[in-house]
Amino acid sequence: MLKFTTSRIAAVLLAATTLAACGDDDPMEVDTPVSIAQTAIATADLSTLTAALQAAGLVSTLEGTGPFTVFAPRNAAFDALGADVVAGLLETGNLDVLSRVLTFHVVSGAAAFSDDLSDGQTFTTVEGGTLEVGVSANGVTVNGANVVTADVEASNGVVHIIDAVLVPETDVYETAVLTGGTTTLASAVLGAGLDAALQSDGPFTVFAPLNSAFDAVDAYTLDQLLAEDNVDILTKVLTYHVIEAEVLASGLSDGLTVETLQGQELVFDLSDASDPKVNGVSITTTDIEVDNGVIHLVDGVLLPEFDIVETAVITEGTGTLATAVAAGGLVDALQADGPFTVFAPIDAAFEALGTDRLDVLLDPANIELLQKVLTYHVIEGAVPASALSDGMMVETLQGSEVTFDLSDALDPKVNGISIIATDIETENGIIHLVDGVLTQNLDLVDVATVEGFSTLVSLVDQQSLTETLRGDNMGDGYTVFAPTDEAFAALASVPSGDDLTNVLLYHVVAATVESGALTDGQVVGTAFAGHDFTVSISGSDVTITDENANVVNVTITDVAAANGIIHVIDAVLLPTP
C-alpha cells in the first residue's frame, strides 16, 4: 500500500513518465498536465476504466473545468469484479447502473491531493453517495479500497488510483448486475424488461438464482426462456421469484406459503435448519439488504405452473407444436382456464409429415385448415391416462371424435397413433405426447390441400364444388382420382365454365373405392353423369383409360380422408362432351 509521503512534484513526474510511455510522437507536453479523462486514456492500467467512461458517455464530463478528485480503479480492480459483471455493466441497458458506479468515484468542486486528506474525512460524490477516507501508518483507503498510486495531477483535478471498484448503495437489480454469482439473473431481468420494476421503491424480497442454478436448467428450456419471442414466459418465471414485501430470513417459518409478484405461491420448508428451502430449492445465502428490499440467494430456478402453450414452448420435443399453435392463432384459446387435454405431437411427428405438408399447414392462407388439425388434438376437460379405456371415443374441440385403443398396455394408441408419454400436468390441463399427427378428421379437400394439389383445390373451389367434396355422400363418401399440379400444367389449356365442372366431376366417384376394390377391365362410373373410365391392372401397375382413349397412370393409391379416398394420377382425365 502506498504511503502519502510523495510530493506533488513526484506526482507530476509520475504522470510525465506515464505520458512519455505513449510514444515519441505523443503531442502532449510532459510538463503540462492534461485533463483527467486524457490522463486515464494515456494510462495503461486504467484502460478498463477508460472503456467504461466511454461507454457511459462520461469522458466529456471529466474533460470539463472541474476541479475533480477521481478515485480511479485500476484494471485489476475491474478484473476482481469478474468478466461477466464487467460485461453486464457495459451492456446498453445497464449504462445507467454503470454511470452510477463511475460517478461514485468522482468528487466535484475540489482537487483533493494527498496533503488535503485526513482520517475519517468524507466526500459527497457526483453520484450522491458518501466516500470516507482512512489514513493510517499503513497508508490511505477510501471506502476500504487501498490507494496504490496517489496524486496523479491533471489539468482539471487529481487522480488517485485504487485497487477496488467502489460500489454505492444499490437496489435489487443493480445488486444482481454487480454480483458475480447472479449475472445470468441480471441479464434475464434486463431481457424481460423488468429492470425498472425492480429498481422502484418496493420493498421487494427476491429469491435470486445463482448462475449455477440457471446452468442446471435444461439447455433447451433455458434457451427458450431467454428467447426474445418468449419474454412473457420469462417474465412469469422471474416474477415468481419476487415477493412484494421485505421478508428477512427471520420472517420465514416452516410451511409458510407466500404469494409472489407473479401470482402463484411459494412454499417454505425450514424443517432442516441447516438447509432451508423454498419450493424444494435450497436457500444458500440470506438477508442481502439493498436499497429497496432484501435478496436471498437460491441454488435452483423456481418454476411456476405453466399453461399448455407455455409448456409446449419450453419443452424440448414440442417446439413445432408451439410454433403451429401460434401460427394457427390458438395461443389465447389454449391459455384459457380450460381445463383441456391435449394429445401433443412431438417434433418427430411433424417431421414425419414432410416439409412440404408442414409448410402447407403453416401457410397463413391455410389457417383454418391448421386450426382444424390442431383442435382435433384437444379435448375439453382434464382427462388423465387413468380415465382412458379401450374402445373409448371422445369428441374433440374440433367436433370430430378420436378413438382409444388400450388393448396393448405397453403401447396405448389414439386413432392408431402411439401415446408415448402421459399426464404432463399444466396450469390449465393435461398433456399426453403422441408420435404422430392426428389427421383423420380431414376431408377430401383438406387432404388434397395438405398433399399439395393446389391447382385441383383451386379449380374445385372456383367451380363451387368444395362443399360437395367436403360432404359424406350420405355415408358412402367419395373417391377422387387427383391430377397433380404438373398434370394440369401439361394441358394445352384448362377448360372453363361447365366444361371445367364436367372435367372435375369426371375425376370423382360417388363411393369410397379403395385400390383393392379395383379390378382389371373395370368400368367405373363417375360423378359426371353418364360418363365413365376403364381401369387396367398389370401386376402392380394401375392405369386408367378415359373416354378419349388417353391412358393415365395411377401413381399413389389410398390416401385416406374422413369422407373418402384419393388416388393420385399423373395426367388429367378428359371425358367426351
Residue pairs with C-beta under 8 A, 6 or more apart in sequence:
1 138
1 139
1 140
1 146
1 147
1 148
2 139
2 140
2 146
2 147
2 148
2 149
2 150
3 137
3 138
3 139
3 140
4 114
4 115
4 117
4 135
4 139
4 140
4 147
4 150
6 114
6 150
6 151
8 113
8 115
8 151
8 153
10 151
11 113
11 150
11 151
11 152
11 153
11 158
12 31
12 33
12 153
14 149
14 151
14 152
15 30
15 33
15 39
15 152
15 153
15 154
16 30
16 31
18 39
18 42
18 43
18 44
18 152
19 26
19 28
19 30
19 34
19 42
20 26
20 30
21 44
22 28
22 42
26 42
28 34
28 38
28 42
32 155
33 39
33 153
33 154
33 155
34 42
34 154
34 155
35 62
35 63
35 154
35 155
35 156
36 62
36 63
36 66
36 68
36 70
36 154
36 156
36 157
36 159
37 53
37 59
37 60
37 61
37 62
37 63
38 63
38 154
39 46
39 152
39 154
39 159
40 46
40 49
40 50
40 53
40 62
40 72
40 159
41 50
41 59
43 152
43 161
45 74
45 75
45 76
45 161
46 72
46 74
46 75
46 161
47 75
48 73
48 75
48 78
48 79
48 86
49 72
49 73
49 74
49 75
49 78
49 102
51 90
52 78
52 89
52 90
52 98
52 102
53 59
53 62
53 102
55 90
55 95
55 98
56 95
56 98
56 99
56 102
57 95
57 99
58 99
58 102
58 103
62 68
62 70
62 106
62 156
63 156
64 156
65 156
66 108
66 111
66 156
66 157
67 108
67 109
67 110
67 111
67 156
67 157
67 158
68 106
68 107
68 108
68 111
68 156
68 157
68 158
69 106
69 107
69 110
69 111
69 112
69 123
69 157
69 158
69 160
70 105
70 106
70 107
70 157
70 158
70 159
70 160
71 105
71 106
71 131
71 142
71 145
71 147
71 160
71 162
71 166
72 105
72 159
72 160
72 161
72 162
73 105
73 145
73 161
73 162
73 163
73 164
73 165
73 166
74 148
74 161
74 162
74 163
76 163
77 145
77 162
77 163
77 164
77 165
78 86
78 165
80 164
80 165
81 165
81 178
81 180
82 180
82 183
84 180
84 183
84 211
85 177
85 178
85 179
85 180
85 183
87 183
88 94
88 177
88 183
88 186
88 187
89 97
89 98
89 101
89 177
89 178
90 98
91 187
91 190
93 190
93 195
94 177
94 186
94 190
94 195
97 173
97 174
97 177
97 178
100 127
100 168
100 174
101 127
101 165
101 166
101 167
101 168
101 178
103 125
103 126
103 127
104 125
104 126
104 127
104 129
104 131
104 166
104 167
104 168
105 125
105 166
106 125
106 126
106 127
107 123
107 124
107 125
107 126
107 131
108 126
110 116
110 123
111 156
111 157
111 158
112 123
112 158
113 150
113 151
113 153
113 158
114 140
114 150
114 151
114 160
117 133
117 135
117 140
118 133
118 135
119 133
119 134
119 135
119 136
120 132
120 133
120 134
121 132
121 133
122 130
122 131
122 132
122 133
123 130
123 131
123 133
124 130
125 131
125 168
127 168
128 168
129 168
129 169
131 142
131 143
131 166
132 142
132 143
133 140
133 141
133 142
134 140
134 141
134 142
134 144
139 146
139 147
140 146
140 147
140 150
140 160
141 147
142 160
142 162
142 166
143 166
144 164
145 162
145 163
145 164
145 165
145 166
146 162
146 163
146 164
147 160
147 161
147 162
148 161
148 162
148 163
149 160
149 161
150 160
150 161
151 158
151 160
152 158
152 159
152 160
152 161
167 178
169 290
169 291
170 178
170 290
170 291
171 198
171 199
171 202
171 290
171 291
171 292
171 293
172 198
172 199
172 202
172 204
172 206
172 290
172 292
172 293
172 295
173 186
173 189
173 194
173 195
173 198
173 199
174 199
174 290
175 182
175 288
175 290
175 295
176 182
176 183
176 185
176 186
176 189
176 206
176 208
176 295
177 183
177 186
181 210
181 211
181 212
181 297
182 208
182 209
182 210
182 211
182 297
183 211
184 209
184 211
184 214
184 215
185 208
185 209
185 211
185 214
185 238
187 226
188 214
188 225
188 226
188 234
188 238
189 195
189 198
189 238
191 226
191 228
191 231
191 234
192 231
192 234
192 235
192 238
193 231
193 235
194 235
194 238
194 239
198 204
198 206
198 242
198 292
199 292
200 292
201 292
202 244
202 246
202 292
202 293
203 244
203 245
203 246
203 292
203 293
203 294
204 242
204 243
204 244
204 245
204 246
204 261
204 292
204 293
204 294
205 242
205 243
205 245
205 246
205 247
205 293
205 294
205 295
205 296
206 241
206 242
206 243
206 293
206 294
206 295
206 296
207 241
207 242
207 266
207 278
207 281
207 283
207 296
207 297
207 298
207 302
208 241
208 295
208 296
208 297
208 298
209 241
209 297
209 298
209 299
209 300
209 301
209 302
210 284
210 297
210 298
210 299
212 299
213 281
213 298
213 299
213 300
213 301
214 222
214 301
216 300
216 301
217 225
217 301
218 316
220 314
220 315
220 316
221 314
221 315
221 316
224 230
224 233
224 313
224 314
224 319
225 233
225 234
225 237
225 314
226 234
230 313
230 314
233 306
233 310
233 313
233 314
236 262
236 304
236 306
236 310
237 262
237 301
237 302
237 303
237 304
239 260
239 261
239 262
240 260
240 261
240 262
240 264
240 266
240 302
240 303
240 304
241 260
241 298
241 302
242 260
242 261
242 262
243 258
243 259
243 260
243 261
243 266
244 261
246 293
246 294
247 258
247 294
248 286
248 287
248 294
249 276
249 283
249 286
249 287
249 296
252 268
252 270
252 276
253 268
253 270
254 268
254 269
254 270
254 271
255 267
255 268
255 269
256 267
256 268
257 265
257 266
257 267
257 268
258 265
258 266
258 268
259 265
260 266
260 304
262 304
264 304
264 305
266 278
266 279
266 302
267 278
267 279
268 276
268 277
268 278
269 276
269 277
269 278
269 280
270 276
270 277
275 282
276 282
276 283
276 286
277 283
278 298
278 302
279 302
280 300
281 298
281 299
281 300
281 301
281 302
282 298
282 299
282 300
283 296
283 297
283 298
284 297
284 298
284 299
285 296
285 297
286 296
286 297
287 294
287 296
288 294
288 295
288 296
288 297
304 427
305 426
305 427
306 314
306 426
306 427
307 334
307 335
307 426
307 427
307 428
307 429
308 334
308 335
308 338
308 340
308 342
308 426
308 427
308 428
308 429
308 431
309 322
309 325
309 331
309 334
309 335
310 335
310 426
310 427
311 318
311 424
311 426
311 431
312 318
312 319
312 321
312 322
312 325
312 344
312 431
313 319
313 322
315 424
317 346
317 347
317 348
317 433
318 344
318 345
318 346
318 347
318 433
319 347
320 345
320 347
320 350
320 351
320 358
321 344
321 345
321 346
321 347
321 350
323 362
324 350
324 361
324 362
324 370
324 374
325 331
325 334
325 374
327 362
327 364
327 367
327 370
328 367
328 370
328 371
328 374
329 367
329 371
330 371
330 374
330 375
334 340
334 342
334 378
334 428
335 428
336 428
337 428
338 380
338 382
338 428
338 429
339 380
339 381
339 382
339 428
339 429
339 430
340 378
340 379
340 380
340 381
340 382
340 397
340 428
340 429
340 430
341 378
341 379
341 380
341 381
341 382
341 383
341 429
341 430
341 431
341 432
342 377
342 378
342 379
342 429
342 430
342 431
342 432
343 377
343 378
343 379
343 402
343 414
343 417
343 419
343 432
343 433
343 434
343 438
344 377
344 431
344 432
344 433
344 434
345 377
345 433
345 434
345 435
345 436
345 437
345 438
346 420
346 433
346 434
346 435
348 435
349 417
349 434
349 435
349 436
349 437
350 358
350 437
351 358
352 436
352 437
353 361
353 437
356 452
357 450
357 451
357 452
360 366
360 369
360 449
360 450
360 452
361 369
361 370
361 373
361 450
362 370
366 449
369 442
369 446
369 449
369 450
372 398
372 441
372 442
372 446
373 437
373 438
373 439
373 441
373 442
375 396
375 397
375 398
376 396
376 397
376 398
376 400
376 402
376 438
376 439
376 440
376 441
377 396
377 434
377 438
378 396
378 397
378 398
379 394
379 395
379 396
379 397
379 402
380 397
382 429
382 430
383 394
383 430
384 422
384 423
384 430
385 412
385 419
385 422
385 423
385 432
388 404
388 406
388 412
389 404
389 406
390 404
390 405
390 406
390 407
391 403
391 404
391 405
392 403
392 404
393 401
393 402
393 403
393 404
394 401
394 402
394 404
395 401
396 402
396 441
398 441
399 441
400 440
400 441
400 562
402 414
402 415
402 438
402 440
403 414
403 415
404 412
404 413
404 414
405 412
405 413
405 414
405 416
406 412
406 413
411 418
412 418
412 419
412 422
413 419
414 434
414 438
415 438
415 440
416 436
417 434
417 435
417 436
417 437
417 438
418 434
418 435
418 436
419 432
419 433
419 434
420 433
420 434
420 435
421 432
421 433
422 432
422 433
423 430
423 432
424 430
424 431
424 432
424 433
439 447
439 450
440 560
440 562
441 562
442 450
442 561
442 562
443 469
443 470
443 561
443 562
443 563
443 564
444 469
444 470
444 478
444 480
444 561
444 563
444 564
444 566
445 457
445 460
445 466
445 469
445 470
446 561
447 559
447 560
447 561
447 566
448 456
448 457
448 460
448 480
448 482
448 566
449 457
451 482
451 559
451 566
451 568
452 485
453 482
453 483
453 484
453 485
454 485
455 483
455 485
455 488
455 489
456 482
456 483
456 485
456 488
456 504
459 488
459 494
459 500
459 504
460 466
460 469
460 504
462 500
463 500
463 501
463 504
465 501
465 504
465 505
469 478
469 480
469 508
469 563
470 563
471 478
471 563
472 563
473 510
473 511
473 563
473 564
476 510
476 511
476 512
477 511
477 512
477 563
477 564
477 565
478 508
478 509
478 510
478 511
478 512
478 527
478 563
478 564
479 508
479 509
479 511
479 512
479 513
479 564
479 565
479 566
479 567
480 507
480 508
480 509
480 564
480 565
480 566
480 567
481 507
481 508
481 509
481 544
481 554
481 566
481 567
481 568
481 569
481 573
482 507
482 566
482 567
482 568
482 569
483 507
483 569
483 570
483 571
483 572
483 573
484 555
484 568
484 569
484 570
486 570
487 569
487 570
487 571
487 572
488 494
488 572
490 571
490 572
491 572
494 500
495 502
495 503
502 528
502 531
502 575
503 528
503 572
503 573
503 574
503 575
505 526
505 527
505 528
506 526
506 527
506 528
506 531
506 533
506 546
506 573
506 574
506 575
507 526
507 569
507 572
507 573
508 526
508 527
508 528
509 524
509 525
509 526
509 527
510 527
512 564
512 565
513 524
513 565
514 557
514 558
514 565
515 542
515 554
515 557
515 558
515 567
518 524
518 535
518 537
518 542
519 535
519 537
520 535
520 536
520 537
520 538
521 534
521 535
521 536
522 534
522 535
523 532
523 533
523 534
523 535
524 532
524 533
524 534
524 535
525 531
525 532
526 532
526 533
526 575
528 575
531 547
531 575
531 576
532 547
533 544
533 545
533 546
533 547
533 573
534 544
534 545
535 542
535 543
535 544
536 542
536 543
536 544
536 545
536 551
541 553
542 553
542 554
542 557
543 551
543 552
543 553
543 554
544 551
544 552
544 554
544 569
544 573
545 551
545 552
546 552
546 573
546 574
546 575
547 574
547 575
547 576
548 574
548 575
548 576
550 571
550 573
550 574
552 569
552 570
552 571
552 572
552 573
553 569
553 570
553 571
554 567
554 568
554 569
555 568
555 569
555 570
556 567
556 568
557 567
557 568
558 565
558 567
559 565
559 566
559 567
559 568
560 566
